[in-house]
Structure formats: structure tokens, C-alpha cells
């Protein structure tokens, strides 16, 4: 992955077409390598602890660390590019991204080398065909995949159009930096509170609350467009909502993995993570294309005075498409049923593990 990171930001001495091909190929390979690394990270939580509350803490901690890492990179990248480039931006990015790649490689190595999987699966680790593994997926897994698809579609729509809406529709160009900062910081309280909330309330109900928060904040921004208080409050509330959806979706994954073991007697954690990644990237890529095409058809022109039609298209993208996506997320969540089965699943899987352990002890004698 480190080599691909380096190659992606290296500019070869090719013609324009060759450079474009190089950029596409290296970027796609880098995304593939990232996905390969991300699969074990996404599937390891059920193997670290069987305690549901501890799992929720691990998931929220991961999300918080990701936000902190994002904030650090957003803050220091431009100064590092300027420092190492000394007027040569391409060189500055190459050196900066090489440093990031080396740091990531060391972090991944330490993480995987020092992590121990203490919760064994309740099924054998025999090799299975893809078709056999697919049979281990449950309906709850497909709900999780679709939740990822629509959540990351919501994420892309919001982050792509929020600056357009505040710049062109509201004319608040001086707010753009504040909007970006609130987009990150407003999620911290929700992610910090989620483990405690998930201990008292079901993930299903918390998802409904998060969706309601996002829609409420969205409507506050729309209705209070002339009020700074309403706009700021709307940004904070939508941030709480979107990061609530984010954290709960990822907290559902260990339960879905356990449910395949419980219901289908099948250990398909890797396959679940792979499908999850596919739906995430599919949702982000497809949504970016659709939003770009939609705004272009509305007459949007970057860094220009927008027509009334273009402004209405930006409003639809930022206000109304997210509302529709939130409703879809709520409908999907309605069919999520693992909260009521969580205790039963835990008891059954622990019983199976004890039987396996007792059987192994007898074999030792």
C-alpha cells in the first residue's frame, strides 16, 4: 500500500494522455489496497470481545479517531506541501504523501502485530466456496449493506453541496471555513455519547432519533435562512444526526456478523466487510456522479453568479435529497430486528464456544 501511495502522487514524464492513464490506474490500485487493509479492521471487533457495550465503545472510538485524523490531515497538509515543495507543488505533494504513507504503514504494522483475537468463532475455519459463503448471508446483512449505501450517499450529498448552498443560495461566503469545521466537530458529542446511549436504548430507536435530528436540522437551515442562530443550530443538529447514523450503522456490523454464526452457522465476517465496502464505494461514486450531472443540468457554473434554476437545483441537492435519503434509511431500519435478539444470540454463541472448549479439553486427555 505504501508503494501505491507513492506512485499515485508521482508524476511520470509521460504525455497528457499517459499521465491521465497513470493517475486513473494508480488511484484505483490504491483504493483496492486500502479496501484490502480495511476488511480486517472492519471485521475484528467481534473477535476482540463478546461484550456488546465494549464493542460499542470500540466502534465509537474508531470513529472519533478517524475524525481526529481527518482534522489533523486537513490542517497540516497545505503547510507541509508548501514547506517541502518550495514552489513546486507536485514535489510538495509527493513528499507529504510519502510521509503519510510511511506513517500509515508503521501504524498498521503496530496495530496488527499487537492485536490478539480472543473470541473464537463458533464454526470451523474450513475453506468454503464463494457460493457457500453467500448462503451464510442473512437478510439483516443486506439491510446493513443498504444502510451503508444510503448513509454514504447522504454523506456525499451533504459534504458536496453544503458549501454551494451557503456560498450561492445564502451568500454567506465568510462562513465557508466555519461550515467545514462544524461539519467535523458537531459529530464529536454524538460519537462520545453513543456507547452510553446504546447501553440504554436499542440501535433501531437511536437510528430513528438520528434520522429525525438530521431532518429537523435540515429544515431549520431551510426555514431560518435569514437567521444566523437558526443556521448555526441547523448545522450542529444535522451534524449530530449524520454522525449518529454513521456510528450506529457501524455498531450494527458486529451484530450482523454474529447473526450469521447464530442463524446460519456460518463465519462470513470477511464477506460481510467486503460487501459493506463495495456498497460504500458504490454509493459514494454513484452519488458523486448523479449530483454532478444534476447540478450541470440545472445550469450550475463554478465561481459564477448562479441562475435561479441553478440555485433551485442546489437547494434540492442540499435540502430535499438528504430528506429523502433519511426517510429511506428509516424505512430500512424498521426491518432491522437484531436488538431484540442480541441477548439470545450472545447466550447461544457463548454456549457453543464452551462446548467447543470442553471438547478440545477432552481431546487433550
C-alpha positions as CSV (number, residue, x, y, z in Angstrom):
1,X,0.0,0.0,0.0
2,X,2.9,2.4,0.8
3,X,4.3,1.9,-2.7
4,X,0.9,2.6,-4.3
5,X,0.6,5.7,-2.2
6,X,3.9,6.9,-3.5
7,X,3.1,6.0,-7.2
8,X,-0.3,7.8,-7.0
9,X,1.3,11.1,-6.3
10,X,4.3,10.6,-8.6
11,X,4.0,12.4,-11.9
12,X,5.8,10.4,-14.7
13,X,7.3,12.1,-17.7
14,X,4.6,11.0,-20.0
15,X,2.3,12.9,-22.3
16,X,-1.0,14.3,-21.1
17,X,-2.9,11.1,-22.0
18,X,-0.2,8.9,-20.4
19,X,-0.4,11.0,-17.2
20,X,-4.1,10.6,-17.1
21,X,-4.0,6.9,-17.5
22,X,-1.3,6.7,-14.8
23,X,-3.4,8.7,-12.4
24,X,-6.5,6.5,-13.0
25,X,-4.6,3.2,-12.7
26,X,-2.6,4.1,-9.6
27,X,-5.5,5.7,-7.8
28,X,-7.7,2.6,-8.5
29,X,-4.9,0.3,-7.2
30,X,-4.5,2.4,-4.1
31,X,-8.3,2.2,-3.4
32,X,-8.1,-1.5,-3.9
33,X,-5.2,-1.8,-1.4
34,X,-7.0,0.4,1.1
35,X,-10.0,-1.9,0.8
36,X,-7.9,-5.0,1.5
37,X,-6.4,-3.4,4.6
38,X,-9.8,-2.1,5.7
39,X,-11.5,-5.5,5.6
40,X,-9.7,-7.0,8.7
41,X,-10.2,-3.7,10.5
42,X,-13.9,-3.8,9.9
43,X,-14.3,-7.5,11.0
44,X,-12.1,-7.7,14.0
45,X,-14.4,-6.2,16.6
46,X,-16.5,-9.4,17.2
47,X,-13.2,-11.2,17.8
48,X,-11.9,-8.8,20.4
49,X,-14.8,-9.0,22.8
50,X,-18.2,-10.6,23.1
51,X,-19.4,-7.8,25.4
52,X,-21.8,-5.7,23.4
53,X,-21.1,-2.5,25.4
54,X,-17.3,-2.9,24.9
55,X,-18.0,-3.4,21.1
56,X,-19.9,-0.2,21.0
57,X,-17.1,1.7,22.7
58,X,-14.6,0.3,20.3
59,X,-16.7,1.3,17.3
60,X,-17.2,4.9,18.6
61,X,-13.5,5.2,19.5
62,X,-12.6,4.2,16.0
63,X,-15.0,6.8,14.5
64,X,-13.6,9.5,16.8
65,X,-10.0,8.7,16.0
66,X,-10.9,8.8,12.3
67,X,-12.4,12.3,12.8
68,X,-9.3,13.4,14.7
69,X,-7.0,12.0,12.0
70,X,-9.1,13.8,9.3
71,X,-8.9,17.1,11.1
72,X,-5.1,16.8,11.6
73,X,-4.5,15.9,7.9
74,X,-6.8,18.8,6.7
75,X,-4.9,21.2,8.9
76,X,-1.3,20.3,8.2
77,X,-1.3,19.1,4.6
78,X,-1.2,22.5,2.9
79,X,1.6,23.8,5.1
80,X,3.6,20.6,4.5
81,X,3.1,20.8,0.7
82,X,4.3,24.4,0.8
83,X,7.3,23.6,3.0
84,X,8.6,20.6,1.1
85,X,7.6,21.9,-2.4
86,X,9.3,25.2,-2.1
87,X,7.3,26.5,-5.1
88,X,7.0,23.1,-6.7
89,X,3.5,21.9,-5.7
90,X,3.9,18.4,-7.3
91,X,7.1,17.8,-5.4
92,X,5.4,19.0,-2.2
93,X,2.5,16.6,-2.5
94,X,4.8,13.7,-3.4
95,X,7.0,14.2,-0.3
96,X,4.0,14.9,2.0
97,X,2.1,11.9,0.8
98,X,5.2,9.7,1.2
99,X,5.5,10.8,4.8
100,X,1.8,9.9,5.3
101,X,2.2,6.6,3.7
102,X,5.2,5.6,5.9
103,X,3.3,6.7,9.0
104,X,0.3,4.7,8.0
105,X,2.4,1.6,7.3
106,X,4.0,1.8,10.7
107,X,0.6,2.3,12.4
108,X,-0.9,-0.6,10.6
109,X,2.0,-2.8,11.4
110,X,1.9,-2.0,15.2
111,X,-1.8,-2.3,15.2
112,X,-2.0,-5.8,13.6
113,X,1.1,-7.1,15.4
114,X,-0.2,-6.1,18.9
115,X,-3.8,-7.2,18.4
116,X,-5.0,-10.5,19.7
117,X,-8.3,-12.2,18.7
118,X,-9.6,-13.6,22.0
119,X,-13.1,-14.5,20.9
120,X,-13.0,-17.6,18.7
121,X,-15.7,-18.3,16.0
122,X,-18.2,-21.0,16.8
123,X,-17.8,-22.6,13.4
124,X,-14.8,-24.3,11.8
125,X,-12.4,-22.3,9.7
126,X,-12.5,-24.7,6.8
127,X,-12.3,-23.2,3.3
128,X,-15.6,-22.7,1.6
129,X,-16.6,-21.6,-1.9
130,X,-17.9,-18.2,-2.6
131,X,-21.4,-19.7,-3.3
132,X,-21.3,-21.4,0.1
133,X,-20.2,-18.2,1.8
134,X,-23.0,-16.2,0.1
135,X,-25.5,-18.7,1.6
136,X,-24.3,-17.6,5.0
137,X,-25.5,-14.0,4.5
138,X,-28.8,-13.2,6.2
139,X,-31.5,-10.7,5.3
140,X,-30.1,-8.5,8.2
141,X,-26.8,-8.4,6.3
142,X,-28.5,-7.0,3.2
143,X,-30.2,-4.3,5.4
144,X,-26.7,-3.4,6.7
145,X,-25.3,-3.1,3.1
146,X,-28.2,-0.9,2.0
147,X,-27.8,1.3,5.1
148,X,-24.2,1.8,4.2
149,X,-25.2,2.6,0.6
150,X,-27.7,5.3,1.6
151,X,-25.7,6.7,4.5
152,X,-22.6,7.3,2.4
153,X,-24.9,8.7,-0.4
154,X,-26.2,11.1,2.3
155,X,-22.6,11.9,3.4
156,X,-21.5,12.7,-0.1
157,X,-24.6,14.9,-0.9
158,X,-24.2,16.9,2.2
159,X,-20.5,17.4,2.0
160,X,-20.6,18.2,-1.7
161,X,-23.4,20.7,-1.6
162,X,-23.2,22.4,1.8
163,X,-20.6,24.9,0.6
164,X,-22.5,25.6,-2.6
165,X,-25.7,26.3,-0.6
166,X,-24.0,28.7,1.8
167,X,-22.0,30.4,-0.9
168,X,-24.5,30.8,-3.6
169,X,-28.0,30.4,-2.1
170,X,-27.3,32.2,1.2
171,X,-24.5,34.4,0.1
172,X,-22.5,33.7,3.3
173,X,-19.0,33.2,1.8
174,X,-17.5,34.3,5.1
175,X,-19.0,31.2,6.7
176,X,-17.4,28.6,4.5
177,X,-14.5,27.8,6.9
178,X,-16.9,27.7,9.8
179,X,-19.2,25.4,7.9
180,X,-16.3,23.0,7.2
181,X,-15.2,23.0,10.9
182,X,-18.8,22.4,12.2
183,X,-19.2,19.6,9.7
184,X,-16.5,17.7,11.6
185,X,-16.7,19.0,15.2
186,X,-20.5,18.7,15.6
187,X,-20.2,14.9,15.3
188,X,-18.0,14.5,18.4
189,X,-20.7,14.8,21.1
190,X,-22.8,12.2,19.3
191,X,-20.0,9.7,18.9
192,X,-18.9,10.3,22.5
193,X,-22.4,9.7,23.8
194,X,-23.3,6.7,21.6
195,X,-21.9,3.9,23.7
196,X,-23.8,5.1,26.7
197,X,-27.0,5.6,24.7
198,X,-26.7,2.2,23.1
199,X,-26.5,0.7,26.5
200,X,-29.9,2.2,27.4
201,X,-31.7,2.2,24.1
202,X,-31.9,0.0,21.0
203,X,-29.8,0.8,17.9
204,X,-33.0,0.8,15.9
205,X,-34.6,3.5,18.0
206,X,-31.4,5.5,18.1
207,X,-31.2,5.4,14.3
208,X,-34.8,6.8,14.2
209,X,-33.7,9.6,16.5
210,X,-30.6,10.3,14.4
211,X,-32.6,10.5,11.2
212,X,-35.1,12.8,12.9
213,X,-32.3,15.0,14.1
214,X,-30.9,15.3,10.6
215,X,-34.2,16.2,9.0
216,X,-35.0,18.7,11.8
217,X,-31.6,20.4,11.3
218,X,-32.1,20.4,7.6
219,X,-35.5,22.1,7.8
220,X,-34.1,24.6,10.3
221,X,-31.5,25.7,7.8
222,X,-34.1,25.9,5.1
223,X,-36.7,27.9,7.1
224,X,-34.2,30.0,9.0
225,X,-32.0,31.0,6.1
226,X,-32.1,34.7,7.2
227,X,-31.2,33.9,10.8
228,X,-27.6,33.2,11.9
229,X,-28.8,31.4,15.0
230,X,-31.1,29.1,13.0
231,X,-28.3,28.3,10.5
232,X,-25.7,27.6,13.1
233,X,-28.2,25.4,15.1
234,X,-29.2,23.6,12.0
235,X,-25.6,22.8,11.1
236,X,-24.9,21.5,14.6
237,X,-28.1,19.4,14.6
238,X,-27.5,17.9,11.2
239,X,-24.0,17.1,12.3
240,X,-25.3,15.2,15.3
241,X,-27.8,13.4,13.1
242,X,-25.4,12.3,10.4
243,X,-22.8,11.1,12.8
244,X,-25.4,9.3,14.8
245,X,-26.4,7.4,11.6
246,X,-22.7,6.8,10.9
247,X,-21.8,5.4,14.3
248,X,-25.0,3.3,14.6
249,X,-24.5,1.8,11.2
250,X,-21.0,0.6,12.1
251,X,-22.1,-0.6,15.5
252,X,-24.7,-2.8,13.8
253,X,-22.0,-4.7,11.9
254,X,-20.7,-6.9,14.8
255,X,-24.3,-7.9,15.5
256,X,-24.9,-8.8,11.8
257,X,-21.7,-10.9,11.8
258,X,-22.8,-12.7,15.0
259,X,-26.2,-13.3,13.5
260,X,-24.8,-15.2,10.5
261,X,-23.0,-17.5,13.0
262,X,-26.1,-17.8,15.1
263,X,-28.7,-18.3,12.3
264,X,-26.7,-19.9,9.5
265,X,-23.8,-21.4,11.5
266,X,-21.5,-19.6,9.1
267,X,-18.5,-17.4,9.7
268,X,-18.6,-14.8,6.9
269,X,-17.2,-11.7,8.6
270,X,-14.8,-11.1,5.7
271,X,-17.5,-11.4,3.1
272,X,-19.8,-9.0,5.1
273,X,-17.0,-6.5,5.3
274,X,-16.2,-6.8,1.6
275,X,-19.9,-6.3,0.6
276,X,-20.1,-3.4,3.0
277,X,-17.0,-1.8,1.4
278,X,-18.5,-2.4,-2.1
279,X,-21.8,-0.7,-1.2
280,X,-19.9,2.2,0.5
281,X,-17.7,2.9,-2.5
282,X,-20.6,2.3,-4.9
283,X,-22.8,4.7,-3.0
284,X,-20.2,7.4,-2.9
285,X,-19.1,7.0,-6.5
286,X,-22.7,6.8,-7.9
287,X,-23.9,9.7,-5.8
288,X,-21.0,12.0,-6.8
289,X,-21.8,11.3,-10.5
290,X,-25.5,11.8,-10.1
291,X,-25.1,15.1,-8.1
292,X,-22.6,16.4,-10.6
293,X,-24.8,15.6,-13.5
294,X,-27.9,17.0,-11.8
295,X,-26.2,20.3,-11.0
296,X,-24.8,20.6,-14.5
297,X,-28.3,20.1,-15.9
298,X,-29.5,22.9,-13.6
299,X,-27.0,25.3,-15.2
300,X,-24.5,25.4,-12.2
301,X,-21.2,27.1,-13.1
302,X,-18.4,27.1,-10.6
303,X,-17.3,30.5,-9.2
304,X,-20.0,32.4,-11.1
305,X,-23.3,34.1,-10.4
306,X,-25.9,31.3,-10.5
307,X,-29.2,31.5,-12.3
308,X,-32.5,31.0,-10.4
309,X,-32.7,27.5,-11.9
310,X,-29.2,26.6,-10.7
311,X,-30.0,27.9,-7.2
312,X,-33.1,25.8,-7.0
313,X,-31.1,22.7,-8.1
314,X,-28.5,23.4,-5.4
315,X,-31.4,23.7,-2.8
316,X,-32.8,20.4,-3.9
317,X,-29.4,18.7,-3.5
318,X,-28.7,20.1,-0.1
319,X,-32.1,20.2,1.5
320,X,-34.5,17.8,-0.1
321,X,-32.4,14.9,-1.4
322,X,-31.0,14.3,2.1
323,X,-34.5,14.3,3.5
324,X,-35.5,11.6,1.0
325,X,-32.3,9.6,1.9
326,X,-33.1,9.9,5.6
327,X,-36.6,8.5,5.0
328,X,-35.1,5.6,3.1
329,X,-32.6,4.9,6.0
330,X,-35.5,5.0,8.5
331,X,-37.6,2.5,6.4
332,X,-34.6,0.1,6.1
333,X,-34.0,0.4,9.9
334,X,-37.7,-0.5,10.5
335,X,-36.8,-4.0,9.3
336,X,-33.7,-4.3,11.5
337,X,-34.5,-6.8,14.3
338,X,-31.2,-7.8,15.9
339,X,-31.7,-5.6,19.0
340,X,-34.4,-7.9,20.3
341,X,-32.2,-11.0,19.5
342,X,-28.9,-9.7,20.9
343,X,-29.1,-11.4,24.4
344,X,-30.3,-14.6,22.9
345,X,-27.5,-14.6,20.3
346,X,-24.9,-13.9,22.9
347,X,-26.0,-16.7,25.2
348,X,-26.2,-19.2,22.3
349,X,-22.8,-18.3,20.8
350,X,-21.2,-18.4,24.3
351,X,-22.8,-21.8,24.9
352,X,-21.3,-23.1,21.6
353,X,-17.9,-21.8,22.5
354,X,-18.0,-23.5,25.8
355,X,-18.9,-26.8,24.2
356,X,-16.1,-26.4,21.7
357,X,-13.6,-25.6,24.5
358,X,-14.8,-28.6,26.6
359,X,-14.5,-30.8,23.6
360,X,-10.9,-29.6,23.0
361,X,-10.1,-30.3,26.6
362,X,-11.3,-33.9,26.4
363,X,-9.3,-34.4,23.3
364,X,-6.2,-33.3,25.2
365,X,-6.7,-36.1,27.7
